[in-house]
Amino acid sequence: MLIKDRDTADRAALDEPKTRAFILIRERPTVVAELLRAMRGLSAKRVSAIFRQIRDGDW
């Protein structure tokens, strides 16, 4: 897809799952730190499920 202006490019980038995760990390570092602390001892499957929810924007 060809994106012609910067504003449209910014909106398109927000649709990317990685971008949503980076925004969460940048804007809510305390929440991310608490989440990582809480994940200690969880199974790899559960941690993957949590990150998948974040990536998909379900969080």
PDB file of N, CA, C, O and CB in Angstrom:
ATOM      1  N   MET A   1       0.848  -1.180   0.000  1.00  0.00           N
ATOM      2  CA  MET A   1       0.000   0.000   0.000  1.00  0.00           C
ATOM      3  C   MET A   1       0.887   1.235   0.000  1.00  0.00           C
ATOM      4  O   MET A   1       1.823   1.328   0.795  1.00  0.00           O
ATOM      5  CB  MET A   1      -0.962   0.003   1.221  1.00  0.00           C
ATOM      6  N   LEU A   2       0.606   2.166  -0.869  1.00  0.00           N
ATOM      7  CA  LEU A   2       1.358   3.409  -0.959  1.00  0.00           C
ATOM      8  C   LEU A   2       0.719   4.446  -0.043  1.00  0.00           C
ATOM      9  O   LEU A   2      -0.471   4.740  -0.159  1.00  0.00           O
ATOM     10  CB  LEU A   2       1.414   3.922  -2.423  1.00  0.00           C
ATOM     11  N   ILE A   3       1.513   4.992   0.861  1.00  0.00           N
ATOM     12  CA  ILE A   3       1.013   6.001   1.795  1.00  0.00           C
ATOM     13  C   ILE A   3       1.603   7.339   1.393  1.00  0.00           C
ATOM     14  O   ILE A   3       2.821   7.479   1.282  1.00  0.00           O
ATOM     15  CB  ILE A   3       1.374   5.648   3.280  1.00  0.00           C
ATOM     16  N   LYS A   4       0.728   8.337   1.171  1.00  0.00           N
ATOM     17  CA  LYS A   4       1.186   9.600   0.603  1.00  0.00           C
ATOM     18  C   LYS A   4       1.550  10.665   1.621  1.00  0.00           C
ATOM     19  O   LYS A   4       2.465  11.450   1.371  1.00  0.00           O
ATOM     20  CB  LYS A   4       0.148  10.134  -0.287  1.00  0.00           C
ATOM     21  N   ASP A   5       0.874  10.724   2.757  1.00  0.00           N
ATOM     22  CA  ASP A   5       1.207  11.790   3.701  1.00  0.00           C
ATOM     23  C   ASP A   5       1.575  11.216   5.068  1.00  0.00           C
ATOM     24  O   ASP A   5       1.246  10.073   5.387  1.00  0.00           O
ATOM     25  CB  ASP A   5       0.032  12.769   3.839  1.00  0.00           C
ATOM     26  N   ARG A   6       2.255  12.019   5.856  1.00  0.00           N
ATOM     27  CA  ARG A   6       2.780  11.579   7.151  1.00  0.00           C
ATOM     28  C   ARG A   6       1.672  11.186   8.129  1.00  0.00           C
ATOM     29  O   ARG A   6       1.806  10.197   8.851  1.00  0.00           O
ATOM     30  CB  ARG A   6       3.632  12.678   7.762  1.00  0.00           C
ATOM     31  N   ASP A   7       0.579  11.952   8.157  1.00  0.00           N
ATOM     32  CA  ASP A   7      -0.521  11.665   9.070  1.00  0.00           C
ATOM     33  C   ASP A   7      -1.121  10.293   8.778  1.00  0.00           C
ATOM     34  O   ASP A   7      -1.406   9.523   9.696  1.00  0.00           O
ATOM     35  CB  ASP A   7      -1.601  12.750   8.967  1.00  0.00           C
ATOM     36  N   THR A   8      -1.308   9.997   7.511  1.00  0.00           N
ATOM     37  CA  THR A   8      -1.836   8.693   7.116  1.00  0.00           C
ATOM     38  C   THR A   8      -0.852   7.595   7.488  1.00  0.00           C
ATOM     39  O   THR A   8      -1.259   6.516   7.921  1.00  0.00           O
ATOM     40  CB  THR A   8      -2.131   8.657   5.605  1.00  0.00           C
ATOM     41  N   ALA A   9       0.424   7.858   7.326  1.00  0.00           N
ATOM     42  CA  ALA A   9       1.450   6.882   7.684  1.00  0.00           C
ATOM     43  C   ALA A   9       1.424   6.608   9.182  1.00  0.00           C
ATOM     44  O   ALA A   9       1.561   5.461   9.607  1.00  0.00           O
ATOM     45  CB  ALA A   9       2.842   7.377   7.257  1.00  0.00           C
ATOM     46  N   ASP A  10       1.250   7.656   9.984  1.00  0.00           N
ATOM     47  CA  ASP A  10       1.185   7.475  11.434  1.00  0.00           C
ATOM     48  C   ASP A  10      -0.020   6.629  11.825  1.00  0.00           C
ATOM     49  O   ASP A  10       0.088   5.743  12.672  1.00  0.00           O
ATOM     50  CB  ASP A  10       1.127   8.832  12.141  1.00  0.00           C
ATOM     51  N   ARG A  11      -1.165   6.901  11.211  1.00  0.00           N
ATOM     52  CA  ARG A  11      -2.366   6.110  11.514  1.00  0.00           C
ATOM     53  C   ARG A  11      -2.184   4.662  11.081  1.00  0.00           C
ATOM     54  O   ARG A  11      -2.614   3.749  11.786  1.00  0.00           O
ATOM     55  CB  ARG A  11      -3.603   6.714  10.822  1.00  0.00           C
ATOM     56  N   ALA A  12      -1.561   4.444   9.949  1.00  0.00           N
ATOM     57  CA  ALA A  12      -1.323   3.081   9.472  1.00  0.00           C
ATOM     58  C   ALA A  12      -0.381   2.344  10.413  1.00  0.00           C
ATOM     59  O   ALA A  12      -0.558   1.152  10.665  1.00  0.00           O
ATOM     60  CB  ALA A  12      -0.744   3.099   8.046  1.00  0.00           C
ATOM     61  N   ALA A  13       0.617   3.045  10.932  1.00  0.00           N
ATOM     62  CA  ALA A  13       1.569   2.421  11.851  1.00  0.00           C
ATOM     63  C   ALA A  13       0.882   1.981  13.133  1.00  0.00           C
ATOM     64  O   ALA A  13       1.260   0.963  13.713  1.00  0.00           O
ATOM     65  CB  ALA A  13       2.711   3.382  12.174  1.00  0.00           C
ATOM     66  N   LEU A  14      -0.117   2.726  13.587  1.00  0.00           N
ATOM     67  CA  LEU A  14      -0.828   2.357  14.814  1.00  0.00           C
ATOM     68  C   LEU A  14      -1.590   1.049  14.667  1.00  0.00           C
ATOM     69  O   LEU A  14      -1.928   0.412  15.664  1.00  0.00           O
ATOM     70  CB  LEU A  14      -1.787   3.460  15.213  1.00  0.00           C
ATOM     71  N   ASP A  15      -1.858   0.649  13.443  1.00  0.00           N
ATOM     72  CA  ASP A  15      -2.545  -0.613  13.209  1.00  0.00           C
ATOM     73  C   ASP A  15      -1.610  -1.812  13.327  1.00  0.00           C
ATOM     74  O   ASP A  15      -2.068  -2.953  13.388  1.00  0.00           O
ATOM     75  CB  ASP A  15      -3.191  -0.602  11.844  1.00  0.00           C
ATOM     76  N   GLU A  16      -0.322  -1.566  13.358  1.00  0.00           N
ATOM     77  CA  GLU A  16       0.644  -2.648  13.461  1.00  0.00           C
ATOM     78  C   GLU A  16       0.707  -3.145  14.903  1.00  0.00           C
ATOM     79  O   GLU A  16       0.836  -2.336  15.822  1.00  0.00           O
ATOM     80  CB  GLU A  16       2.039  -2.185  12.980  1.00  0.00           C
ATOM     81  N   PRO A  17       0.617  -4.461  15.123  1.00  0.00           N
ATOM     82  CA  PRO A  17       0.667  -5.001  16.484  1.00  0.00           C
ATOM     83  C   PRO A  17       1.915  -4.597  17.260  1.00  0.00           C
ATOM     84  O   PRO A  17       1.823  -4.277  18.445  1.00  0.00           O
ATOM     85  CB  PRO A  17       0.584  -6.493  16.432  1.00  0.00           C
ATOM     86  N   LYS A  18       3.077  -4.606  16.617  1.00  0.00           N
ATOM     87  CA  LYS A  18       4.312  -4.229  17.313  1.00  0.00           C
ATOM     88  C   LYS A  18       4.234  -2.794  17.803  1.00  0.00           C
ATOM     89  O   LYS A  18       4.698  -2.483  18.900  1.00  0.00           O
ATOM     90  CB  LYS A  18       5.530  -4.404  16.393  1.00  0.00           C
ATOM     91  N   THR A  19       3.651  -1.923  16.999  1.00  0.00           N
ATOM     92  CA  THR A  19       3.553  -0.514  17.373  1.00  0.00           C
ATOM     93  C   THR A  19       2.708  -0.358  18.621  1.00  0.00           C
ATOM     94  O   THR A  19       3.065   0.407  19.517  1.00  0.00           O
ATOM     95  CB  THR A  19       2.963   0.315  16.225  1.00  0.00           C
ATOM     96  N   ARG A  20       1.586  -1.075  18.696  1.00  0.00           N
ATOM     97  CA  ARG A  20       0.738  -0.992  19.888  1.00  0.00           C
ATOM     98  C   ARG A  20       1.501  -1.432  21.127  1.00  0.00           C
ATOM     99  O   ARG A  20       1.375  -0.817  22.185  1.00  0.00           O
ATOM    100  CB  ARG A  20      -0.521  -1.850  19.716  1.00  0.00           C
ATOM    101  N   ALA A  21       2.291  -2.490  21.005  1.00  0.00           N
ATOM    102  CA  ALA A  21       3.076  -2.965  22.146  1.00  0.00           C
ATOM    103  C   ALA A  21       4.116  -1.926  22.551  1.00  0.00           C
ATOM    104  O   ALA A  21       4.312  -1.681  23.742  1.00  0.00           O
ATOM    105  CB  ALA A  21       3.763  -4.303  21.812  1.00  0.00           C
ATOM    106  N   PHE A  22       4.782  -1.313  21.577  1.00  0.00           N
ATOM    107  CA  PHE A  22       5.782  -0.294  21.905  1.00  0.00           C
ATOM    108  C   PHE A  22       5.145   0.928  22.552  1.00  0.00           C
ATOM    109  O   PHE A  22       5.735   1.533  23.447  1.00  0.00           O
ATOM    110  CB  PHE A  22       6.543   0.124  20.651  1.00  0.00           C
ATOM    111  N   ILE A  23       3.947   1.295  22.110  1.00  0.00           N
ATOM    112  CA  ILE A  23       3.245   2.423  22.721  1.00  0.00           C
ATOM    113  C   ILE A  23       2.922   2.100  24.172  1.00  0.00           C
ATOM    114  O   ILE A  23       3.096   2.944  25.051  1.00  0.00           O
ATOM    115  CB  ILE A  23       1.952   2.760  21.940  1.00  0.00           C
ATOM    116  N   LEU A  24       2.454   0.886  24.425  1.00  0.00           N
ATOM    117  CA  LEU A  24       2.161   0.473  25.802  1.00  0.00           C
ATOM    118  C   LEU A  24       3.410   0.563  26.662  1.00  0.00           C
ATOM    119  O   LEU A  24       3.360   1.085  27.776  1.00  0.00           O
ATOM    120  CB  LEU A  24       1.598  -0.958  25.834  1.00  0.00           C
ATOM    121  N   ILE A  25       4.524   0.061  26.162  1.00  0.00           N
ATOM    122  CA  ILE A  25       5.776   0.089  26.920  1.00  0.00           C
ATOM    123  C   ILE A  25       6.219   1.529  27.162  1.00  0.00           C
ATOM    124  O   ILE A  25       6.645   1.867  28.266  1.00  0.00           O
ATOM    125  CB  ILE A  25       6.880  -0.694  26.176  1.00  0.00           C
ATOM    126  N   ARG A  26       6.124   2.369  26.153  1.00  0.00           N
ATOM    127  CA  ARG A  26       6.572   3.754  26.282  1.00  0.00           C
ATOM    128  C   ARG A  26       5.665   4.570  27.205  1.00  0.00           C
ATOM    129  O   ARG A  26       6.156   5.340  28.031  1.00  0.00           O
ATOM    130  CB  ARG A  26       6.633   4.408  24.910  1.00  0.00           C
ATOM    131  N   GLU A  27       4.353   4.406  27.071  1.00  0.00           N
ATOM    132  CA  GLU A  27       3.422   5.244  27.822  1.00  0.00           C
ATOM    133  C   GLU A  27       3.073   4.690  29.198  1.00  0.00           C
ATOM    134  O   GLU A  27       2.631   5.439  30.071  1.00  0.00           O
ATOM    135  CB  GLU A  27       2.169   5.425  27.033  1.00  0.00           C
ATOM    136  N   ARG A  28       3.262   3.408  29.400  1.00  0.00           N
ATOM    137  CA  ARG A  28       2.895   2.787  30.679  1.00  0.00           C
ATOM    138  C   ARG A  28       4.023   1.907  31.221  1.00  0.00           C
ATOM    139  O   ARG A  28       3.808   0.718  31.454  1.00  0.00           O
ATOM    140  CB  ARG A  28       1.618   1.955  30.516  1.00  0.00           C
ATOM    141  N   PRO A  29       5.218   2.465  31.425  1.00  0.00           N
ATOM    142  CA  PRO A  29       6.337   1.627  31.867  1.00  0.00           C
ATOM    143  C   PRO A  29       6.095   0.968  33.221  1.00  0.00           C
ATOM    144  O   PRO A  29       6.573  -0.141  33.457  1.00  0.00           O
ATOM    145  CB  PRO A  29       7.595   2.452  31.934  1.00  0.00           C
ATOM    146  N   THR A  30       5.361   1.630  34.113  1.00  0.00           N
ATOM    147  CA  THR A  30       5.088   1.047  35.425  1.00  0.00           C
ATOM    148  C   THR A  30       4.184  -0.173  35.289  1.00  0.00           C
ATOM    149  O   THR A  30       4.384  -1.184  35.963  1.00  0.00           O
ATOM    150  CB  THR A  30       4.444   2.089  36.356  1.00  0.00           C
ATOM    151  N   VAL A  31       3.196  -0.070  34.421  1.00  0.00           N
ATOM    152  CA  VAL A  31       2.298  -1.201  34.187  1.00  0.00           C
ATOM    153  C   VAL A  31       3.078  -2.374  33.613  1.00  0.00           C
ATOM    154  O   VAL A  31       2.878  -3.518  34.021  1.00  0.00           O
ATOM    155  CB  VAL A  31       1.147  -0.801  33.237  1.00  0.00           C
ATOM    156  N   VAL A  32       3.960  -2.093  32.674  1.00  0.00           N
ATOM    157  CA  VAL A  32       4.764  -3.148  32.063  1.00  0.00           C
ATOM    158  C   VAL A  32       5.676  -3.787  33.108  1.00  0.00           C
ATOM    159  O   VAL A  32       5.822  -5.009  33.135  1.00  0.00           O
ATOM    160  CB  VAL A  32       5.598  -2.588  30.891  1.00  0.00           C
ATOM    161  N   ALA A  33       6.289  -2.974  33.966  1.00  0.00           N
ATOM    162  CA  ALA A  33       7.159  -3.511  35.015  1.00  0.00           C
ATOM    163  C   ALA A  33       6.370  -4.416  35.962  1.00  0.00           C
ATOM    164  O   ALA A  33       6.839  -5.494  36.327  1.00  0.00           O
ATOM    165  CB  ALA A  33       7.823  -2.366  35.803  1.00  0.00           C
ATOM    166  N   GLU A  34       5.182  -3.981  36.358  1.00  0.00           N
ATOM    167  CA  GLU A  34       4.331  -4.802  37.234  1.00  0.00           C
ATOM    168  C   GLU A  34       3.936  -6.101  36.536  1.00  0.00           C
ATOM    169  O   GLU A  34       3.917  -7.166  37.152  1.00  0.00           O
ATOM    170  CB  GLU A  34       3.065  -4.018  37.655  1.00  0.00           C
ATOM    171  N   LEU A  35       3.626  -6.002  35.262  1.00  0.00           N
ATOM    172  CA  LEU A  35       3.261  -7.184  34.490  1.00  0.00           C
ATOM    173  C   LEU A  35       4.410  -8.183  34.449  1.00  0.00           C
ATOM    174  O   LEU A  35       4.208  -9.382  34.639  1.00  0.00           O
ATOM    175  CB  LEU A  35       2.852  -6.791  33.071  1.00  0.00           C
ATOM    176  N   LEU A  36       5.611  -7.684  34.200  1.00  0.00           N
ATOM    177  CA  LEU A  36       6.773  -8.572  34.152  1.00  0.00           C
ATOM    178  C   LEU A  36       7.041  -9.212  35.511  1.00  0.00           C
ATOM    179  O   LEU A  36       7.390 -10.390  35.585  1.00  0.00           O
ATOM    180  CB  LEU A  36       8.010  -7.802  33.685  1.00  0.00           C
ATOM    181  N   ARG A  37       6.878  -8.438  36.590  1.00  0.00           N
ATOM    182  CA  ARG A  37       7.043  -9.002  37.933  1.00  0.00           C
ATOM    183  C   ARG A  37       6.006 -10.090  38.200  1.00  0.00           C
ATOM    184  O   ARG A  37       6.318 -11.131  38.779  1.00  0.00           O
ATOM    185  CB  ARG A  37       6.934  -7.897  38.997  1.00  0.00           C
ATOM    186  N   ALA A  38       4.778  -9.839  37.774  1.00  0.00           N
ATOM    187  CA  ALA A  38       3.696 -10.794  38.003  1.00  0.00           C
ATOM    188  C   ALA A  38       3.882 -12.078  37.191  1.00  0.00           C
ATOM    189  O   ALA A  38       3.416 -13.145  37.590  1.00  0.00           O
ATOM    190  CB  ALA A  38       2.358 -10.156  37.657  1.00  0.00           C
ATOM    191  N   MET A  39       4.565 -11.965  36.054  1.00  0.00           N
ATOM    192  CA  MET A  39       4.766 -13.126  35.192  1.00  0.00           C
ATOM    193  C   MET A  39       5.821 -14.082  35.721  1.00  0.00           C
ATOM    194  O   MET A  39       5.927 -15.215  35.252  1.00  0.00           O
ATOM    195  CB  MET A  39       5.147 -12.677  33.814  1.00  0.00           C
ATOM    196  N   ARG A  40       6.579 -13.646  36.665  1.00  0.00           N
ATOM    197  CA  ARG A  40       7.624 -14.508  37.217  1.00  0.00           C
ATOM    198  C   ARG A  40       6.980 -15.781  37.765  1.00  0.00           C
ATOM    199  O   ARG A  40       6.084 -15.721  38.607  1.00  0.00           O
ATOM    200  CB  ARG A  40       8.431 -13.769  38.334  1.00  0.00           C
ATOM    201  N   GLY A  41       7.429 -16.890  37.296  1.00  0.00           N
ATOM    202  CA  GLY A  41       6.891 -18.164  37.749  1.00  0.00           C
ATOM    203  C   GLY A  41       5.744 -18.698  36.898  1.00  0.00           C
ATOM    204  O   GLY A  41       5.314 -19.835  37.091  1.00  0.00           O
ATOM    205  N   LEU A  42       5.243 -17.897  35.963  1.00  0.00           N
ATOM    206  CA  LEU A  42       4.191 -18.384  35.079  1.00  0.00           C
ATOM    207  C   LEU A  42       4.795 -19.277  34.003  1.00  0.00           C
ATOM    208  O   LEU A  42       5.978 -19.173  33.680  1.00  0.00           O
ATOM    209  CB  LEU A  42       3.421 -17.206  34.438  1.00  0.00           C
ATOM    210  N   SER A  43       3.978 -20.137  33.469  1.00  0.00           N
ATOM    211  CA  SER A  43       4.451 -21.003  32.393  1.00  0.00           C
ATOM    212  C   SER A  43       4.699 -20.180  31.129  1.00  0.00           C
ATOM    213  O   SER A  43       4.115 -19.113  30.940  1.00  0.00           O
ATOM    214  CB  SER A  43       3.432 -22.133  32.113  1.00  0.00           C
ATOM    215  N   ALA A  44       5.564 -20.690  30.285  1.00  0.00           N
ATOM    216  CA  ALA A  44       5.867 -20.011  29.023  1.00  0.00           C
ATOM    217  C   ALA A  44       4.599 -19.868  28.174  1.00  0.00           C
ATOM    218  O   ALA A  44       4.426 -18.874  27.468  1.00  0.00           O
ATOM    219  CB  ALA A  44       6.954 -20.785  28.238  1.00  0.00           C
ATOM    220  N   LYS A  45       3.726 -20.857  28.249  1.00  0.00           N
ATOM    221  CA  LYS A  45       2.475 -20.814  27.486  1.00  0.00           C
ATOM    222  C   LYS A  45       1.596 -19.646  27.954  1.00  0.00           C
ATOM    223  O   LYS A  45       1.006 -18.943  27.135  1.00  0.00           O
ATOM    224  CB  LYS A  45       1.709 -22.153  27.629  1.00  0.00           C
ATOM    225  N   ARG A  46       1.515 -19.448  29.254  1.00  0.00           N
ATOM    226  CA  ARG A  46       0.695 -18.357  29.800  1.00  0.00           C
ATOM    227  C   ARG A  46       1.290 -16.994  29.444  1.00  0.00           C
ATOM    228  O   ARG A  46       0.565 -16.072  29.070  1.00  0.00           O
ATOM    229  CB  ARG A  46       0.568 -18.492  31.332  1.00  0.00           C
ATOM    230  N   VAL A  47       2.614 -16.874  29.562  1.00  0.00           N
ATOM    231  CA  VAL A  47       3.286 -15.618  29.216  1.00  0.00           C
ATOM    232  C   VAL A  47       3.051 -15.294  27.739  1.00  0.00           C
ATOM    233  O   VAL A  47       2.779 -14.146  27.387  1.00  0.00           O
ATOM    234  CB  VAL A  47       4.811 -15.706  29.519  1.00  0.00           C
ATOM    235  N   SER A  48       3.156 -16.299  26.885  1.00  0.00           N
ATOM    236  CA  SER A  48       2.906 -16.092  25.454  1.00  0.00           C
ATOM    237  C   SER A  48       1.481 -15.624  25.213  1.00  0.00           C
ATOM    238  O   SER A  48       1.242 -14.756  24.372  1.00  0.00           O
ATOM    239  CB  SER A  48       3.174 -17.380  24.668  1.00  0.00           C
ATOM    240  N   ALA A  49       0.536 -16.192  25.944  1.00  0.00           N
ATOM    241  CA  ALA A  49      -0.863 -15.793  25.786  1.00  0.00           C
ATOM    242  C   ALA A  49      -1.058 -14.333  26.190  1.00  0.00           C
ATOM    243  O   ALA A  49      -1.794 -13.603  25.527  1.00  0.00           O
ATOM    244  CB  ALA A  49      -1.781 -16.702  26.623  1.00  0.00           C
ATOM    245  N   ILE A  50      -0.411 -13.904  27.262  1.00  0.00           N
ATOM    246  CA  ILE A  50      -0.520 -12.516  27.715  1.00  0.00           C
ATOM    247  C   ILE A  50       0.048 -11.574  26.661  1.00  0.00           C
ATOM    248  O   ILE A  50      -0.577 -10.571  26.316  1.00  0.00           O
ATOM    249  CB  ILE A  50       0.213 -12.321  29.061  1.00  0.00           C
ATOM    250  N   PHE A  51       1.239 -11.898  26.148  1.00  0.00           N
ATOM    251  CA  PHE A  51       1.846 -11.032  25.140  1.00  0.00           C
ATOM    252  C   PHE A  51       1.053 -11.037  23.835  1.00  0.00           C
ATOM    253  O   PHE A  51       1.023 -10.034  23.121  1.00  0.00           O
ATOM    254  CB  PHE A  51       3.280 -11.465  24.874  1.00  0.00           C
ATOM    255  N   ARG A  52       0.414 -12.156  23.524  1.00  0.00           N
ATOM    256  CA  ARG A  52      -0.428 -12.208  22.327  1.00  0.00           C
ATOM    257  C   ARG A  52      -1.624 -11.261  22.489  1.00  0.00           C
ATOM    258  O   ARG A  52      -2.025 -10.596  21.535  1.00  0.00           O
ATOM    259  CB  ARG A  52      -0.915 -13.663  22.059  1.00  0.00           C
ATOM    260  N   GLN A  53      -2.190 -11.205  23.702  1.00  0.00           N
ATOM    261  CA  GLN A  53      -3.296 -10.277  23.953  1.00  0.00           C
ATOM    262  C   GLN A  53      -2.835  -8.831  23.794  1.00  0.00           C
ATOM    263  O   GLN A  53      -3.544  -8.008  23.215  1.00  0.00           O
ATOM    264  CB  GLN A  53      -3.876 -10.496  25.362  1.00  0.00           C
ATOM    265  N   ILE A  54      -1.654  -8.529  24.305  1.00  0.00           N
ATOM    266  CA  ILE A  54      -1.109  -7.172  24.165  1.00  0.00           C
ATOM    267  C   ILE A  54      -0.894  -6.851  22.691  1.00  0.00           C
ATOM    268  O   ILE A  54      -1.280  -5.784  22.213  1.00  0.00           O
ATOM    269  CB  ILE A  54       0.224  -7.025  24.951  1.00  0.00           C
ATOM    270  N   ARG A  55      -0.277  -7.784  21.979  1.00  0.00           N
ATOM    271  CA  ARG A  55       0.015  -7.580  20.559  1.00  0.00           C
ATOM    272  C   ARG A  55      -1.255  -7.350  19.750  1.00  0.00           C
ATOM    273  O   ARG A  55      -1.284  -6.512  18.849  1.00  0.00           O
ATOM    274  CB  ARG A  55       0.772  -8.776  19.998  1.00  0.00           C
ATOM    275  N   ASP A  56      -2.294  -8.093  20.077  1.00  0.00           N
ATOM    276  CA  ASP A  56      -3.546  -8.008  19.325  1.00  0.00           C
ATOM    277  C   ASP A  56      -4.426  -6.842  19.753  1.00  0.00           C
ATOM    278  O   ASP A  56      -5.487  -6.609  19.174  1.00  0.00           O
ATOM    279  CB  ASP A  56      -4.314  -9.289  19.473  1.00  0.00           C
ATOM    280  N   GLY A  57      -3.985  -6.116  20.764  1.00  0.00           N
ATOM    281  CA  GLY A  57      -4.745  -4.958  21.215  1.00  0.00           C
ATOM    282  C   GLY A  57      -5.914  -5.300  22.118  1.00  0.00           C
ATOM    283  O   GLY A  57      -6.808  -4.477  22.312  1.00  0.00           O
ATOM    284  N   ASP A  58      -5.919  -6.502  22.671  1.00  0.00           N
ATOM    285  CA  ASP A  58      -7.007  -6.920  23.555  1.00  0.00           C
ATOM    286  C   ASP A  58      -6.785  -6.474  24.990  1.00  0.00           C
ATOM    287  O   ASP A  58      -7.558  -6.817  25.885  1.00  0.00           O
ATOM    288  CB  ASP A  58      -7.166  -8.424  23.511  1.00  0.00           C
ATOM    289  N   TRP A  59      -5.733  -5.714  25.201  1.00  0.00           N
ATOM    290  CA  TRP A  59      -5.390  -5.311  26.566  1.00  0.00           C
ATOM    291  C   TRP A  59      -5.483  -3.850  26.717  1.00  0.00           C
ATOM    292  O   TRP A  59      -5.229  -3.324  27.801  1.00  0.00           O
ATOM    293  CB  TRP A  59      -4.019  -5.767  26.945  1.00  0.00           C
TER     294      TRP A  59
END
